[in-house]
Amino acid sequence: MTMGKGTNVAVPASAVRVELGWRGGPAVPDADASALLLASGRVRSDADFVFYNQPAHASGAVRHEGKTATGGAVTDTLLVDLARVEPAIERVVLAASADGGAFGRVPGLYIRVLDAASGAELARFDSTDATVETAFVLGELYRRQGAWKFRAVGQGYDSGLAGLATDYGITVDEPERAAPPPMPTAPPAASGPVRLTKVTLTKAAPSVSLAKQGGTSGAMRVNLNWEMRKQLGGWGGRRGRASARDLDLDLCALYELTDGRKGVVQALGNAFGSLHQPPYIHLDGDDRTGAVATGENLTINLDHKNALRRVLIFVTIYEGARSFADLHATVTLAPLGGAPIDFSLDECTVPSPVCALALITNDGGDLTVRREARYLVPDRGVSPQRTVDRAYGWGMDWTPGRK
């Protein structure tokens, strides 16, 4: 249902997926979706702000699910579980912010509300009059006589996400680009200023220094989350097709220490690593949902960065499919005390069950993160791990393993 500015519609669903979308391109600014949970027109605390650095509300009602790009179409998605919204919350404001330019340069900007269970579109609002605005309230979910409704708003700001957030009572730390984000698995912090900084790696700008972004010590969380827009087809899976429920991805890390020791951190073989002794890398667990608030997570202890020569973060399909086709994934590296670093994977066009995500190298005591996003195709009879080893010259001996 396409709506005009100021109109509203009933939302007959207990949970909705809110999709911010636009047409990407070389000169098009990036955009980000966010949500503010309001009581009497303002947030109760900074914890009522859900966005890329604070991806899950403590109540579990709102979650930032991450960004995907397919062809020229880009989307950023929020999941709102209306049944879990606290009674004190009257409105959930749905906003967009531009990174690297104004919304006048973002073509095809829209917001859609989908039934989270069925995927049916409940509402759509297309923004067509943007000029110099760098943030927008595109719509809002609000209570009316015990039921939920959606209103198309279209209110712009030329002061960016900081100006929009401040208008609703959020305390923003300045400058915008210097900030320790919360760990992806932790609930949003209820006190202290909100940090808006982030770094997005692209093909044109694929690497970044952790030191220059303030990530020099403490724990750095590496998170992989994914979304399946449709069933995996093409090269098929163990049953020909797979769903998000039975797809099992494994986040892994090859490491080489400065003393020459090499190894792998992965769920296969229960090689979960260690955070406080070599290799100073730990795999948190094994997730099958792909949710941004959980997903697959590795933690790297930057207090021991001088012991690391290089670390290759990669992901394999353990079961449920034979290829990454139709899988839309986002990688986020969140160092304590520094800007989070994120990037999306390119569309997979080859029968690949393994993808090299990021290469971290020690450059004179500073760790540099480089976006790889490289799909690899194993030779017949060669494991995904051995395939990654060969591609990056790790030179390890491999034996079969299982979870």
Disulfide bonds with the S-S distance in Angstrom:
none
